[in-house]
């Protein structure tokens, strides 16, 4: 078990933007490596898909909000 000082320092470290950037880079390296192995083993490449989609209110919803 680590000391409270260590846990606070580690918590401060993982809350930094640089940690997020490094974590994203590592994730992409692992994903690209896995995909290369998958394809080499004869698997179908993954189909691209949307990560998120914006849902805008319908025109009649805007009119109801005005009333």
C-alpha positions as CSV (number, residue, x, y, z in Angstrom):
1,X,0.0,0.0,0.0
2,X,1.3,3.5,-0.9
3,X,1.4,6.5,1.3
4,X,-1.2,9.3,1.1
5,X,1.5,11.6,-0.3
6,X,2.1,9.1,-3.1
7,X,-1.6,8.7,-3.8
8,X,-2.1,12.5,-4.0
9,X,0.9,13.0,-6.3
10,X,-0.3,10.1,-8.6
11,X,-3.9,11.6,-8.6
12,X,-2.4,15.0,-9.6
13,X,-0.4,13.4,-12.3
14,X,-3.3,11.5,-13.9
15,X,-5.4,14.7,-13.9
16,X,-3.0,16.5,-16.3
17,X,-3.6,17.1,-20.0
18,X,-0.2,15.4,-20.8
19,X,-1.4,12.2,-19.1
20,X,-4.6,12.2,-21.3
21,X,-2.5,12.7,-24.4
22,X,-0.1,9.9,-23.5
23,X,-3.0,7.6,-22.7
24,X,-4.6,8.3,-26.0
25,X,-1.4,7.7,-27.8
26,X,-0.9,4.3,-26.1
27,X,-4.5,3.3,-26.8
28,X,-4.0,4.1,-30.5
29,X,-0.7,2.1,-30.6
30,X,-2.4,-0.9,-29.1
31,X,-5.5,-0.6,-31.4
32,X,-3.3,-0.3,-34.5
33,X,-1.2,-3.2,-33.5
34,X,-4.3,-5.4,-32.8
35,X,-5.8,-4.4,-36.1
36,X,-2.6,-5.4,-38.0
37,X,-2.5,-8.7,-36.2
38,X,-6.2,-9.2,-36.9
39,X,-5.8,-8.6,-40.6
40,X,-2.6,-10.8,-40.7
41,X,-4.6,-13.6,-39.3
42,X,-7.2,-13.3,-42.0
43,X,-9.8,-11.3,-40.1
44,X,-12.0,-8.7,-41.8
45,X,-10.9,-5.1,-41.1
46,X,-13.3,-3.3,-38.8
47,X,-15.9,-1.1,-40.5
48,X,-15.6,2.5,-39.6
49,X,-18.5,3.9,-37.6
50,X,-19.5,7.2,-36.1
51,X,-18.2,7.8,-32.5
52,X,-21.1,10.2,-31.8
53,X,-23.9,11.9,-33.6
54,X,-25.4,15.3,-32.9
55,X,-29.1,15.3,-32.5
56,X,-30.7,18.6,-33.3
57,X,-34.3,19.5,-32.3
58,X,-36.9,19.2,-35.1
59,X,-38.3,22.4,-36.6
60,X,-41.7,21.9,-34.9
61,X,-40.0,21.4,-31.5
62,X,-38.5,24.9,-31.9
63,X,-42.0,26.3,-32.5
64,X,-43.4,24.7,-29.4
65,X,-40.6,26.1,-27.3
66,X,-41.5,29.7,-28.5
67,X,-45.1,29.3,-27.3
